[in-house]
Amino acid sequence: MTSISFTSGELLDIISALEEKEDALYLGEDKHLAAYYMHLAQQFQTIHDKLQEFVPENRVANLVLAVN
């Protein structure tokens, strides 16, 4: 099992970077790849939104990969 932890700020940084990449690709006429980056940003935004439900000292997202 592998886990990765992200703070709220780290998630916002990831979302921002993905949105910048999406914008650049969209302007470069690669709409399919831009949509891919938009979807990734939305997934990280969902995680960030869930973190906001917790008290500030517990706002860390632990993403776990478990393989059977």
mmCIF file of the N, C-alpha and C atoms, coordinates in Angstrom:
data_MODEL
# 
_entry.id   MODEL 
# 
loop_
_atom_site.group_PDB 
_atom_site.id 
_atom_site.type_symbol 
_atom_site.label_atom_id 
_atom_site.label_alt_id 
_atom_site.label_comp_id 
_atom_site.label_asym_id 
_atom_site.label_entity_id 
_atom_site.label_seq_id 
_atom_site.pdbx_PDB_ins_code 
_atom_site.Cartn_x 
_atom_site.Cartn_y 
_atom_site.Cartn_z 
_atom_site.occupancy 
_atom_site.B_iso_or_equiv 
_atom_site.pdbx_formal_charge 
_atom_site.auth_seq_id 
_atom_site.auth_comp_id 
_atom_site.auth_asym_id 
_atom_site.auth_atom_id 
_atom_site.pdbx_PDB_model_num 
ATOM 1   N N  . MET A 1 1  ? 0.850   -1.166 0.000   1.00 0.00 ? 1  MET A N  1 
ATOM 2   C CA . MET A 1 1  ? 0.000   0.000  0.000   1.00 0.00 ? 1  MET A CA 1 
ATOM 3   C C  . MET A 1 1  ? 0.902   1.236  0.000   1.00 0.00 ? 1  MET A C  1 
ATOM 4   N N  . THR A 1 2  ? 0.539   2.202  -0.785  1.00 0.00 ? 2  THR A N  1 
ATOM 5   C CA . THR A 1 2  ? 1.268   3.462  -0.887  1.00 0.00 ? 2  THR A CA 1 
ATOM 6   C C  . THR A 1 2  ? 0.317   4.604  -0.594  1.00 0.00 ? 2  THR A C  1 
ATOM 7   N N  . SER A 1 3  ? 0.792   5.612  0.144   1.00 0.00 ? 3  SER A N  1 
ATOM 8   C CA . SER A 1 3  ? -0.054  6.769  0.400   1.00 0.00 ? 3  SER A CA 1 
ATOM 9   C C  . SER A 1 3  ? 0.723   8.054  0.149   1.00 0.00 ? 3  SER A C  1 
ATOM 10  N N  . ILE A 1 4  ? -0.001  9.075  -0.249  1.00 0.00 ? 4  ILE A N  1 
ATOM 11  C CA . ILE A 1 4  ? 0.550   10.396 -0.505  1.00 0.00 ? 4  ILE A CA 1 
ATOM 12  C C  . ILE A 1 4  ? -0.333  11.387 0.234   1.00 0.00 ? 4  ILE A C  1 
ATOM 13  N N  . SER A 1 5  ? 0.292   12.329 0.934   1.00 0.00 ? 5  SER A N  1 
ATOM 14  C CA . SER A 1 5  ? -0.465  13.344 1.665   1.00 0.00 ? 5  SER A CA 1 
ATOM 15  C C  . SER A 1 5  ? -0.335  14.700 0.995   1.00 0.00 ? 5  SER A C  1 
ATOM 16  N N  . PHE A 1 6  ? -1.448  15.424 0.943   1.00 0.00 ? 6  PHE A N  1 
ATOM 17  C CA . PHE A 1 6  ? -1.483  16.764 0.384   1.00 0.00 ? 6  PHE A CA 1 
ATOM 18  C C  . PHE A 1 6  ? -2.154  17.704 1.373   1.00 0.00 ? 6  PHE A C  1 
ATOM 19  N N  . THR A 1 7  ? -1.546  18.865 1.596   1.00 0.00 ? 7  THR A N  1 
ATOM 20  C CA . THR A 1 7  ? -2.213  19.896 2.386   1.00 0.00 ? 7  THR A CA 1 
ATOM 21  C C  . THR A 1 7  ? -3.166  20.653 1.467   1.00 0.00 ? 7  THR A C  1 
ATOM 22  N N  . SER A 1 8  ? -4.003  21.468 2.059   1.00 0.00 ? 8  SER A N  1 
ATOM 23  C CA . SER A 1 8  ? -4.940  22.271 1.283   1.00 0.00 ? 8  SER A CA 1 
ATOM 24  C C  . SER A 1 8  ? -4.194  23.185 0.312   1.00 0.00 ? 8  SER A C  1 
ATOM 25  N N  . GLY A 1 9  ? -3.121  23.795 0.768   1.00 0.00 ? 9  GLY A N  1 
ATOM 26  C CA . GLY A 1 9  ? -2.332  24.675 -0.091  1.00 0.00 ? 9  GLY A CA 1 
ATOM 27  C C  . GLY A 1 9  ? -1.687  23.943 -1.246  1.00 0.00 ? 9  GLY A C  1 
ATOM 28  N N  . GLU A 1 10 ? -1.191  22.748 -0.986  1.00 0.00 ? 10 GLU A N  1 
ATOM 29  C CA . GLU A 1 10 ? -0.590  21.949 -2.057  1.00 0.00 ? 10 GLU A CA 1 
ATOM 30  C C  . GLU A 1 10 ? -1.628  21.596 -3.120  1.00 0.00 ? 10 GLU A C  1 
ATOM 31  N N  . LEU A 1 11 ? -2.828  21.273 -2.679  1.00 0.00 ? 11 LEU A N  1 
ATOM 32  C CA . LEU A 1 11 ? -3.891  20.968 -3.635  1.00 0.00 ? 11 LEU A CA 1 
ATOM 33  C C  . LEU A 1 11 ? -4.219  22.187 -4.493  1.00 0.00 ? 11 LEU A C  1 
ATOM 34  N N  . LEU A 1 12 ? -4.257  23.371 -3.868  1.00 0.00 ? 12 LEU A N  1 
ATOM 35  C CA . LEU A 1 12 ? -4.529  24.587 -4.633  1.00 0.00 ? 12 LEU A CA 1 
ATOM 36  C C  . LEU A 1 12 ? -3.424  24.852 -5.650  1.00 0.00 ? 12 LEU A C  1 
ATOM 37  N N  . ASP A 1 13 ? -2.172  24.566 -5.288  1.00 0.00 ? 13 ASP A N  1 
ATOM 38  C CA . ASP A 1 13 ? -1.058  24.727 -6.229  1.00 0.00 ? 13 ASP A CA 1 
ATOM 39  C C  . ASP A 1 13 ? -1.193  23.775 -7.412  1.00 0.00 ? 13 ASP A C  1 
ATOM 40  N N  . ILE A 1 14 ? -1.573  22.538 -7.133  1.00 0.00 ? 14 ILE A N  1 
ATOM 41  C CA . ILE A 1 14 ? -1.759  21.540 -8.194  1.00 0.00 ? 14 ILE A CA 1 
ATOM 42  C C  . ILE A 1 14 ? -2.890  21.966 -9.122  1.00 0.00 ? 14 ILE A C  1 
ATOM 43  N N  . ILE A 1 15 ? -3.998  22.406 -8.536  1.00 0.00 ? 15 ILE A N  1 
ATOM 44  C CA . ILE A 1 15 ? -5.149  22.848 -9.331  1.00 0.00 ? 15 ILE A CA 1 
ATOM 45  C C  . ILE A 1 15 ? -4.753  24.014 -10.229 1.00 0.00 ? 15 ILE A C  1 
ATOM 46  N N  . SER A 1 16 ? -4.033  24.964 -9.674  1.00 0.00 ? 16 SER A N  1 
ATOM 47  C CA . SER A 1 16 ? -3.598  26.130 -10.452 1.00 0.00 ? 16 SER A CA 1 
ATOM 48  C C  . SER A 1 16 ? -2.703  25.719 -11.623 1.00 0.00 ? 16 SER A C  1 
ATOM 49  N N  . ALA A 1 17 ? -1.759  24.827 -11.377 1.00 0.00 ? 17 ALA A N  1 
ATOM 50  C CA . ALA A 1 17 ? -0.857  24.369 -12.442 1.00 0.00 ? 17 ALA A CA 1 
ATOM 51  C C  . ALA A 1 17 ? -1.632  23.631 -13.536 1.00 0.00 ? 17 ALA A C  1 
ATOM 52  N N  . LEU A 1 18 ? -2.587  22.804 -13.139 1.00 0.00 ? 18 LEU A N  1 
ATOM 53  C CA . LEU A 1 18 ? -3.391  22.074 -14.121 1.00 0.00 ? 18 LEU A CA 1 
ATOM 54  C C  . LEU A 1 18 ? -4.250  23.029 -14.947 1.00 0.00 ? 18 LEU A C  1 
ATOM 55  N N  . GLU A 1 19 ? -4.801  24.058 -14.306 1.00 0.00 ? 19 GLU A N  1 
ATOM 56  C CA . GLU A 1 19 ? -5.619  25.031 -15.023 1.00 0.00 ? 19 GLU A CA 1 
ATOM 57  C C  . GLU A 1 19 ? -4.781  25.843 -16.011 1.00 0.00 ? 19 GLU A C  1 
ATOM 58  N N  . GLU A 1 20 ? -3.558  26.194 -15.617 1.00 0.00 ? 20 GLU A N  1 
ATOM 59  C CA . GLU A 1 20 ? -2.673  26.909 -16.541 1.00 0.00 ? 20 GLU A CA 1 
ATOM 60  C C  . GLU A 1 20 ? -2.350  26.045 -17.760 1.00 0.00 ? 20 GLU A C  1 
ATOM 61  N N  . LYS A 1 21 ? -2.080  24.774 -17.533 1.00 0.00 ? 21 LYS A N  1 
ATOM 62  C CA . LYS A 1 21 ? -1.789  23.853 -18.634 1.00 0.00 ? 21 LYS A CA 1 
ATOM 63  C C  . LYS A 1 21 ? -3.013  23.711 -19.535 1.00 0.00 ? 21 LYS A C  1 
ATOM 64  N N  . GLU A 1 22 ? -4.181  23.598 -18.912 1.00 0.00 ? 22 GLU A N  1 
ATOM 65  C CA . GLU A 1 22 ? -5.420  23.490 -19.687 1.00 0.00 ? 22 GLU A CA 1 
ATOM 66  C C  . GLU A 1 22 ? -5.613  24.717 -20.571 1.00 0.00 ? 22 GLU A C  1 
ATOM 67  N N  . ASP A 1 23 ? -5.432  25.899 -20.005 1.00 0.00 ? 23 ASP A N  1 
ATOM 68  C CA . ASP A 1 23 ? -5.598  27.136 -20.773 1.00 0.00 ? 23 ASP A CA 1 
ATOM 69  C C  . ASP A 1 23 ? -4.637  27.192 -21.956 1.00 0.00 ? 23 ASP A C  1 
ATOM 70  N N  . ALA A 1 24 ? -3.377  26.847 -21.712 1.00 0.00 ? 24 ALA A N  1 
ATOM 71  C CA . ALA A 1 24 ? -2.378  26.877 -22.783 1.00 0.00 ? 24 ALA A CA 1 
ATOM 72  C C  . ALA A 1 24 ? -2.736  25.903 -23.898 1.00 0.00 ? 24 ALA A C  1 
ATOM 73  N N  . LEU A 1 25 ? -3.191  24.720 -23.524 1.00 0.00 ? 25 LEU A N  1 
ATOM 74  C CA . LEU A 1 25 ? -3.564  23.729 -24.535 1.00 0.00 ? 25 LEU A CA 1 
ATOM 75  C C  . LEU A 1 25 ? -4.806  24.154 -25.301 1.00 0.00 ? 25 LEU A C  1 
ATOM 76  N N  . TYR A 1 26 ? -5.755  24.750 -24.606 1.00 0.00 ? 26 TYR A N  1 
ATOM 77  C CA . TYR A 1 26 ? -6.978  25.202 -25.267 1.00 0.00 ? 26 TYR A CA 1 
ATOM 78  C C  . TYR A 1 26 ? -6.655  26.287 -26.292 1.00 0.00 ? 26 TYR A C  1 
ATOM 79  N N  . LEU A 1 27 ? -5.797  27.224 -25.893 1.00 0.00 ? 27 LEU A N  1 
ATOM 80  C CA . LEU A 1 27 ? -5.394  28.284 -26.824 1.00 0.00 ? 27 LEU A CA 1 
ATOM 81  C C  . LEU A 1 27 ? -4.558  27.734 -27.975 1.00 0.00 ? 27 LEU A C  1 
ATOM 82  N N  . GLY A 1 28 ? -3.864  26.625 -27.727 1.00 0.00 ? 28 GLY A N  1 
ATOM 83  C CA . GLY A 1 28 ? -3.070  25.979 -28.766 1.00 0.00 ? 28 GLY A CA 1 
ATOM 84  C C  . GLY A 1 28 ? -3.878  25.033 -29.618 1.00 0.00 ? 28 GLY A C  1 
ATOM 85  N N  . GLU A 1 29 ? -5.203  25.063 -29.457 1.00 0.00 ? 29 GLU A N  1 
ATOM 86  C CA . GLU A 1 29 ? -6.130  24.274 -30.276 1.00 0.00 ? 29 GLU A CA 1 
ATOM 87  C C  . GLU A 1 29 ? -6.092  22.771 -30.005 1.00 0.00 ? 29 GLU A C  1 
ATOM 88  N N  . ASP A 1 30 ? -5.555  22.362 -28.856 1.00 0.00 ? 30 ASP A N  1 
ATOM 89  C CA . ASP A 1 30 ? -5.586  20.940 -28.503 1.00 0.00 ? 30 ASP A CA 1 
ATOM 90  C C  . ASP A 1 30 ? -6.677  20.741 -27.455 1.00 0.00 ? 30 ASP A C  1 
ATOM 91  N N  . LYS A 1 31 ? -7.906  20.796 -27.920 1.00 0.00 ? 31 LYS A N  1 
ATOM 92  C CA . LYS A 1 31 ? -9.053  20.795 -27.020 1.00 0.00 ? 31 LYS A CA 1 
ATOM 93  C C  . LYS A 1 31 ? -9.241  19.473 -26.276 1.00 0.00 ? 31 LYS A C  1 
ATOM 94  N N  . HIS A 1 32 ? -8.869  18.363 -26.878 1.00 0.00 ? 32 HIS A N  1 
ATOM 95  C CA . HIS A 1 32 ? -9.013  17.068 -26.208 1.00 0.00 ? 32 HIS A CA 1 
ATOM 96  C C  . HIS A 1 32 ? -8.068  16.968 -25.014 1.00 0.00 ? 32 HIS A C  1 
ATOM 97  N N  . LEU A 1 33 ? -6.829  17.368 -25.209 1.00 0.00 ? 33 LEU A N  1 
ATOM 98  C CA . LEU A 1 33 ? -5.872  17.324 -24.103 1.00 0.00 ? 33 LEU A CA 1 
ATOM 99  C C  . LEU A 1 33 ? -6.211  18.383 -23.059 1.00 0.00 ? 33 LEU A C  1 
ATOM 100 N N  . ALA A 1 34 ? -6.736  19.528 -23.486 1.00 0.00 ? 34 ALA A N  1 
ATOM 101 C CA . ALA A 1 34 ? -7.178  20.564 -22.548 1.00 0.00 ? 34 ALA A CA 1 
ATOM 102 C C  . ALA A 1 34 ? -8.299  20.024 -21.668 1.00 0.00 ? 34 ALA A C  1 
ATOM 103 N N  . ALA A 1 35 ? -9.214  19.271 -22.253 1.00 0.00 ? 35 ALA A N  1 
ATOM 104 C CA . ALA A 1 35 ? -10.313 18.673 -21.489 1.00 0.00 ? 35 ALA A CA 1 
ATOM 105 C C  . ALA A 1 35 ? -9.783  17.669 -20.473 1.00 0.00 ? 35 ALA A C  1 
ATOM 106 N N  . TYR A 1 36 ? -8.746  16.938 -20.837 1.00 0.00 ? 36 TYR A N  1 
ATOM 107 C CA . TYR A 1 36 ? -8.112  15.988 -19.917 1.00 0.00 ? 36 TYR A CA 1 
ATOM 108 C C  . TYR A 1 36 ? -7.572  16.717 -18.684 1.00 0.00 ? 36 TYR A C  1 
ATOM 109 N N  . TYR A 1 37 ? -6.856  17.828 -18.905 1.00 0.00 ? 37 TYR A N  1 
ATOM 110 C CA . TYR A 1 37 ? -6.303  18.593 -17.791 1.00 0.00 ? 37 TYR A CA 1 
ATOM 111 C C  . TYR A 1 37 ? -7.410  19.246 -16.969 1.00 0.00 ? 37 TYR A C  1 
ATOM 112 N N  . MET A 1 38 ? -8.488  19.659 -17.616 1.00 0.00 ? 38 MET A N  1 
ATOM 113 C CA . MET A 1 38 ? -9.623  20.221 -16.891 1.00 0.00 ? 38 MET A CA 1 
ATOM 114 C C  . MET A 1 38 ? -10.224 19.178 -15.958 1.00 0.00 ? 38 MET A C  1 
ATOM 115 N N  . HIS A 1 39 ? -10.358 17.955 -16.462 1.00 0.00 ? 39 HIS A N  1 
ATOM 116 C CA . HIS A 1 39 ? -10.912 16.871 -15.648 1.00 0.00 ? 39 HIS A CA 1 
ATOM 117 C C  . HIS A 1 39 ? -10.016 16.573 -14.441 1.00 0.00 ? 39 HIS A C  1 
ATOM 118 N N  . LEU A 1 40 ? -8.704  16.557 -14.659 1.00 0.00 ? 40 LEU A N  1 
ATOM 119 C CA . LEU A 1 40 ? -7.776  16.350 -13.542 1.00 0.00 ? 40 LEU A CA 1 
ATOM 120 C C  . LEU A 1 40 ? -7.920  17.454 -12.499 1.00 0.00 ? 40 LEU A C  1 
ATOM 121 N N  . ALA A 1 41 ? -8.003  18.703 -12.955 1.00 0.00 ? 41 ALA A N  1 
ATOM 122 C CA . ALA A 1 41 ? -8.165  19.825 -12.031 1.00 0.00 ? 41 ALA A CA 1 
ATOM 123 C C  . ALA A 1 41 ? -9.460  19.693 -11.245 1.00 0.00 ? 41 ALA A C  1 
ATOM 124 N N  . GLN A 1 42 ? -10.515 19.251 -11.893 1.00 0.00 ? 42 GLN A N  1 
ATOM 125 C CA . GLN A 1 42 ? -11.801 19.069 -11.214 1.00 0.00 ? 42 GLN A CA 1 
ATOM 126 C C  . GLN A 1 42 ? -11.707 17.996 -10.127 1.00 0.00 ? 42 GLN A C  1 
ATOM 127 N N  . GLN A 1 43 ? -10.961 16.932 -10.396 1.00 0.00 ? 43 GLN A N  1 
ATOM 128 C CA . GLN A 1 43 ? -10.806 15.873 -9.400  1.00 0.00 ? 43 GLN A CA 1 
ATOM 129 C C  . GLN A 1 43 ? -10.063 16.386 -8.165  1.00 0.00 ? 43 GLN A C  1 
ATOM 130 N N  . PHE A 1 44 ? -8.993  17.148 -8.394  1.00 0.00 ? 44 PHE A N  1 
ATOM 131 C CA . PHE A 1 44 ? -8.269  17.716 -7.262  1.00 0.00 ? 44 PHE A CA 1 
ATOM 132 C C  . PHE A 1 44 ? -9.113  18.764 -6.541  1.00 0.00 ? 44 PHE A C  1 
ATOM 133 N N  . GLN A 1 45 ? -9.963  19.492 -7.281  1.00 0.00 ? 45 GLN A N  1 
ATOM 134 C CA . GLN A 1 45 ? -10.857 20.464 -6.646  1.00 0.00 ? 45 GLN A CA 1 
ATOM 135 C C  . GLN A 1 45 ? -11.865 19.760 -5.748  1.00 0.00 ? 45 GLN A C  1 
ATOM 136 N N  . THR A 1 46 ? -12.352 18.604 -6.176  1.00 0.00 ? 46 THR A N  1 
ATOM 137 C CA . THR A 1 46 ? -13.272 17.825 -5.353  1.00 0.00 ? 46 THR A CA 1 
ATOM 138 C C  . THR A 1 46 ? -12.603 17.407 -4.048  1.00 0.00 ? 46 THR A C  1 
ATOM 139 N N  . ILE A 1 47 ? -11.357 16.978 -4.125  1.00 0.00 ? 47 ILE A N  1 
ATOM 140 C CA . ILE A 1 47 ? -10.609 16.603 -2.918  1.00 0.00 ? 47 ILE A CA 1 
ATOM 141 C C  . ILE A 1 47 ? -10.450 17.827 -2.020  1.00 0.00 ? 47 ILE A C  1 
ATOM 142 N N  . HIS A 1 48 ? -10.085 18.964 -2.614  1.00 0.00 ? 48 HIS A N  1 
ATOM 143 C CA . HIS A 1 48 ? -9.916  20.196 -1.841  1.00 0.00 ? 48 HIS A CA 1 
ATOM 144 C C  . HIS A 1 48 ? -11.226 20.597 -1.165  1.00 0.00 ? 48 HIS A C  1 
ATOM 145 N N  . ASP A 1 49 ? -12.324 20.512 -1.888  1.00 0.00 ? 49 ASP A N  1 
ATOM 146 C CA . ASP A 1 49 ? -13.623 20.862 -1.313  1.00 0.00 ? 49 ASP A CA 1 
ATOM 147 C C  . ASP A 1 49 ? -13.951 19.979 -0.116  1.00 0.00 ? 49 ASP A C  1 
ATOM 148 N N  . LYS A 1 50 ? -13.630 18.691 -0.209  1.00 0.00 ? 50 LYS A N  1 
ATOM 149 C CA . LYS A 1 50 ? -13.870 17.770 0.910   1.00 0.00 ? 50 LYS A CA 1 
ATOM 150 C C  . LYS A 1 50 ? -13.032 18.167 2.123   1.00 0.00 ? 50 LYS A C  1 
ATOM 151 N N  . LEU A 1 51 ? -11.800 18.615 1.884   1.00 0.00 ? 51 LEU A N  1 
ATOM 152 C CA . LEU A 1 51 ? -10.933 19.023 2.995   1.00 0.00 ? 51 LEU A CA 1 
ATOM 153 C C  . LEU A 1 51 ? -11.514 20.196 3.770   1.00 0.00 ? 51 LEU A C  1 
ATOM 154 N N  . GLN A 1 52 ? -12.242 21.060 3.085   1.00 0.00 ? 52 GLN A N  1 
ATOM 155 C CA . GLN A 1 52 ? -12.800 22.234 3.748   1.00 0.00 ? 52 GLN A CA 1 
ATOM 156 C C  . GLN A 1 52 ? -13.858 21.866 4.785   1.00 0.00 ? 52 GLN A C  1 
ATOM 157 N N  . GLU A 1 53 ? -14.340 20.634 4.749   1.00 0.00 ? 53 GLU A N  1 
ATOM 158 C CA . GLU A 1 53 ? -15.330 20.170 5.725   1.00 0.00 ? 53 GLU A CA 1 
ATOM 159 C C  . GLU A 1 53 ? -14.689 19.832 7.067   1.00 0.00 ? 53 GLU A C  1 
ATOM 160 N N  . PHE A 1 54 ? -13.362 19.711 7.104   1.00 0.00 ? 54 PHE A N  1 
ATOM 161 C CA . PHE A 1 54 ? -12.663 19.348 8.327   1.00 0.00 ? 54 PHE A CA 1 
ATOM 162 C C  . PHE A 1 54 ? -12.163 20.587 9.051   1.00 0.00 ? 54 PHE A C  1 
ATOM 163 N N  . VAL A 1 55 ? -11.879 20.423 10.345  1.00 0.00 ? 55 VAL A N  1 
ATOM 164 C CA . VAL A 1 55 ? -11.295 21.529 11.107  1.00 0.00 ? 55 VAL A CA 1 
ATOM 165 C C  . VAL A 1 55 ? -9.886  21.785 10.577  1.00 0.00 ? 55 VAL A C  1 
ATOM 166 N N  . PRO A 1 56 ? -9.424  23.043 10.624  1.00 0.00 ? 56 PRO A N  1 
ATOM 167 C CA . PRO A 1 56 ? -8.144  23.400 9.981   1.00 0.00 ? 56 PRO A CA 1 
ATOM 168 C C  . PRO A 1 56 ? -6.955  22.510 10.338  1.00 0.00 ? 56 PRO A C  1 
ATOM 169 N N  . GLU A 1 57 ? -6.822  22.093 11.565  1.00 0.00 ? 57 GLU A N  1 
ATOM 170 C CA . GLU A 1 57 ? -5.657  21.280 11.919  1.00 0.00 ? 57 GLU A CA 1 
ATOM 171 C C  . GLU A 1 57 ? -5.703  19.862 11.351  1.00 0.00 ? 57 GLU A C  1 
ATOM 172 N N  . ASN A 1 58 ? -6.823  19.449 10.806  1.00 0.00 ? 58 ASN A N  1 
ATOM 173 C CA . ASN A 1 58 ? -6.951  18.118 10.201  1.00 0.00 ? 58 ASN A CA 1 
ATOM 174 C C  . ASN A 1 58 ? -7.087  18.171 8.684   1.00 0.00 ? 58 ASN A C  1 
ATOM 175 N N  . ARG A 1 59 ? -6.741  19.289 8.067   1.00 0.00 ? 59 ARG A N  1 
ATOM 176 C CA . ARG A 1 59 ? -6.919  19.442 6.614   1.00 0.00 ? 59 ARG A CA 1 
ATOM 177 C C  . ARG A 1 59 ? -5.726  18.902 5.844   1.00 0.00 ? 59 ARG A C  1 
ATOM 178 N N  . VAL A 1 60 ? -5.638  17.588 5.813   1.00 0.00 ? 60 VAL A N  1 
ATOM 179 C CA . VAL A 1 60 ? -4.620  16.905 5.022   1.00 0.00 ? 60 VAL A CA 1 
ATOM 180 C C  . VAL A 1 60 ? -5.322  15.768 4.306   1.00 0.00 ? 60 VAL A C  1 
ATOM 181 N N  . ALA A 1 61 ? -5.138  15.709 2.983   1.00 0.00 ? 61 ALA A N  1 
ATOM 182 C CA . ALA A 1 61 ? -5.729  14.628 2.194   1.00 0.00 ? 61 ALA A CA 1 
ATOM 183 C C  . ALA A 1 61 ? -4.698  13.511 2.076   1.00 0.00 ? 61 ALA A C  1 
ATOM 184 N N  . ASN A 1 62 ? -5.075  12.326 2.481   1.00 0.00 ? 62 ASN A N  1 
ATOM 185 C CA . ASN A 1 62 ? -4.229  11.154 2.344   1.00 0.00 ? 62 ASN A CA 1 
ATOM 186 C C  . ASN A 1 62 ? -4.789  10.289 1.239   1.00 0.00 ? 62 ASN A C  1 
ATOM 187 N N  . LEU A 1 63 ? -4.106  10.277 0.104   1.00 0.00 ? 63 LEU A N  1 
ATOM 188 C CA . LEU A 1 63 ? -4.526  9.455  -1.025  1.00 0.00 ? 63 LEU A CA 1 
ATOM 189 C C  . LEU A 1 63 ? -3.802  8.124  -0.920  1.00 0.00 ? 63 LEU A C  1 
ATOM 190 N N  . VAL A 1 64 ? -4.551  7.048  -0.974  1.00 0.00 ? 64 VAL A N  1 
ATOM 191 C CA . VAL A 1 64 ? -3.981  5.710  -0.767  1.00 0.00 ? 64 VAL A CA 1 
ATOM 192 C C  . VAL A 1 64 ? -4.205  4.851  -1.996  1.00 0.00 ? 64 VAL A C  1 
ATOM 193 N N  . LEU A 1 65 ? -3.144  4.174  -2.412  1.00 0.00 ? 65 LEU A N  1 
ATOM 194 C CA . LEU A 1 65 ? -3.221  3.217  -3.497  1.00 0.00 ? 65 LEU A CA 1 
ATOM 195 C C  . LEU A 1 65 ? -3.058  1.830  -2.886  1.00 0.00 ? 65 LEU A C  1 
ATOM 196 N N  . ALA A 1 66 ? -4.087  1.040  -3.012  1.00 0.00 ? 66 ALA A N  1 
ATOM 197 C CA . ALA A 1 66 ? -4.042  -0.321 -2.484  1.00 0.00 ? 66 ALA A CA 1 
ATOM 198 C C  . ALA A 1 66 ? -4.198  -1.281 -3.653  1.00 0.00 ? 66 ALA A C  1 
ATOM 199 N N  . VAL A 1 67 ? -3.299  -2.240 -3.730  1.00 0.00 ? 67 VAL A N  1 
ATOM 200 C CA . VAL A 1 67 ? -3.315  -3.206 -4.822  1.00 0.00 ? 67 VAL A CA 1 
ATOM 201 C C  . VAL A 1 67 ? -3.639  -4.579 -4.238  1.00 0.00 ? 67 VAL A C  1 
ATOM 202 N N  . ASN A 1 68 ? -4.555  -5.277 -4.891  1.00 0.00 ? 68 ASN A N  1 
ATOM 203 C CA . ASN A 1 68 ? -4.911  -6.636 -4.441  1.00 0.00 ? 68 ASN A CA 1 
ATOM 204 C C  . ASN A 1 68 ? -4.048  -7.648 -5.139  1.00 0.00 ? 68 ASN A C  1 
# 
